[in-house]
Every structure is written in structure tokens, then in C-alpha cells.
Amino acid sequence: MRITLAALLSEAWALFRRDADVLLRVASLFFFLPTYALLLLVGPLPMPDAAIEDTSVRAQAWMTALDAWVGDYGLGSVGAYAITYFGLAMVFCLFLDPERPTVGVAAQRAGRLFPRFLLAMVVVSIPAGAGMYILLLPGLWLMSRFMLAGPILFAQPGTGAMAAVGRSWRMTRRAQLSLLGGLVTVYLAALLAGQPFMLLARWLGDTGAGAGGANPVGVAIVHALAAGVAMLTQLAGALIAVAAYRRLSTPAR
């Protein structure tokens, strides 16, 4: 089956339109709520203080602040990301499990496969995250090569986490540019749609603090909009992965 960016986006949109009710319910619970909680409750990750000239003192101060941040927010952040990954596993199970389960059955099967799925996601995130830290495009390319690891685990029961990662690398070889284009499209859409809300939330907080009191209602509303953008972004990425797996698992003609 032919793999093009337009075909991937079109099929992902068709999947969403067909099952929008179920998808939005799952995404609201597992994508929106954890993201909203992180935006509202978790403080920003500490960064090195450029005002400290001594390198060793700056590093020590940063490590101290980072240790305090992990103590305050680390467990909650890990829990929020785990919930999001569980929602992603449910989406893959709903669309790719050979038995086409209901939402309840999909949740049970996602729970059984979740340790394996989470391991695969962690393995994938290490090189992809390192690539994005160095330069954005190589990181997105690595993500596009590993994006089928999750779908493979649910479409091909019995596959191990590392085997799914390796199989994803091999399957995506013949559609690298189209898959990269899909991820770049989602990334740019998320950036353009979500960044204004994040800047507005920061402005509301800074302005309120400067005037003697923050604007919690305004910040909460703007963060809700940003979390909504993140929810749709995560859902779009999942559906593109489903569409890509369906096309790449069909023998080329």
C-alpha cells in the first residue's frame, strides 16, 4: 500500500471522525487531565543560574534545586506520564487488537501489556530524546523510525518490547520521509497552537504577581486550553501511528 504524508493524515482523520466519541472520552481522561494537572500543579524544571559566575558553584546550586524539584514533583510527574502512556496503549489496543475489543476490554488488555509497552516507550525515548536535545530534526526522525513499536505490541500479541522496537525500525525503512513529515506536521501544529497559551499563562502570572496578586482563574483557563491542544496533539500522533502501521503491515504492491 502506498505511503504518503497526505494518505497518513487522511486516514488518521478518517479514524478520528469514525470513532470521535470514544476517542475523545479516552483522550480527555488519559491525555487531558494528566497534562492539565502538570501545568497547574508542577513547578518549572530548574535551570542553571547564569548569574552565578563560578561554574562549580552554579552546578552545585542547580543540582540542589533539581534535587528539591524531584522531591516535590518527581513522583507526581512520573504518575502523570504513566497515565498518558496508558491512554496511548488503550488507543492502540482499540484500533489494532485483532479482536477489536470494547473500551472496557481494551483497558484490561492495555493493563496486561502495559509493563511491556512502557519498557518499549522508555527504550524509544532515550535515543529520540537525545536526538531532540542535540538538534530537533534528528530527534523527530528517530521518533518516526520507532513510532510503530507501540502499535506492533498490540497488533502482534506475544511480541517482546525490544523485538517491537527492532521491528519498527525495519518496517519504517521504506516510508521514512512520509512518517517524518507526519511527526513534523503534528509538532508544528502543537507548537503554533499551544505556545500562545503558554506565553499568555506566563504573562498572566507575571502581571498578577507584579500587581500584588496572581490571576488564578485566568491562568487555570489558559492552562486548560493548552492542555486541550496537548490532548489533540497526542491523539493525532497516536492515530498517525495506527494509520502508518496499517499501511506498512500491508505488503507493498
Residue, then its C-alpha position, 0 to 999 in steps of 0.5 A: m500500500r502506498i505511503t504518503l504524508a497526505a494518505l497518513l493524515s487522511e486516514a488518521w482523520a478518517l479514524f478520528r471522525r469514525d470513532a470521535d466519541v470514544l476517542l475523545r472520552v479516552a483522550s480527555l481522561f488519559f491525555f487531558l487531565p494528566t497534562y492539565a494537572l502538570l501545568l497547574l500543579v508542577g513547578p518549572l524544571p530548574m535551570p542553571d543560574a547564569a548569574i552565578e559566575d563560578t561554574s562549580v558553584r552554579a552546578q552545585a546550586w542547580m543540582t540542589a534545586l533539581d534535587a528539591w524539584v524531584g522531591d516535590y514533583g518527581l513522583g507526581s510527574v512520573g504518575a502523570y506520564a504513566i497515565t498518558y502512556f496508558g491512554l496511548a496503549m488503550v488507543f492502540c489496543l482499540f484500533l489494532d487488537p485483532e479482536r477489536p475489543t470494547v473500551g472496557v476490554a481494551a483497558q484490561r488488555a492495555g493493563r496486561l501489556f502495559p509493563r511491556f509497552l512502557l519498557a518499549m516507550v522508555v527504550v524509544s525515548i532515550p535515543a529520540g530524546a537525545g536526538m531532540y536535545i542535540l538538534l530537533l530534526p534528528g530527534l523527530w526522525l528517530m521518533s518516526r523510525f520507532m513510532l510503530a513499536g507501540p502499535i506492533l505490541f498490540a497488533q502482534p500479541g506475544t511480541g517482546a518490547m525490544a523485538a517491537v522496537g527492532r521491528s519498527w525500525r525495519m518496517t519504517r525503512r521504506a516510508q521514512l520521509s512520509l512518517l517524518g513529515g507526519l511527526v513534523t506536521v503534528y509538532l508544528a501544529a502543537l507548537l503554533a497552537g499551544q505556545p500562545f497559551m503558554l506565553l499568555a499563562r506566563w504573562l498572566g502570572d507575571t502581571g498578577a504577581g507584579a500587581g500584588g496578586a496572581n490571576p488564578v482563574g485566568v491562568a487555570i483557563v489558559h492552562a486548560l486550553a493548552a492542555g486541550v491542544a496537548m490532548l489533540t496533539q497526542l491523539a493525532g500522533a497516536l492515530i498517525a501511528v495506527a494509520a502508518y502501521r496499517r499501511l506498512s503491515t500491508p505488503a507493498r504492491 
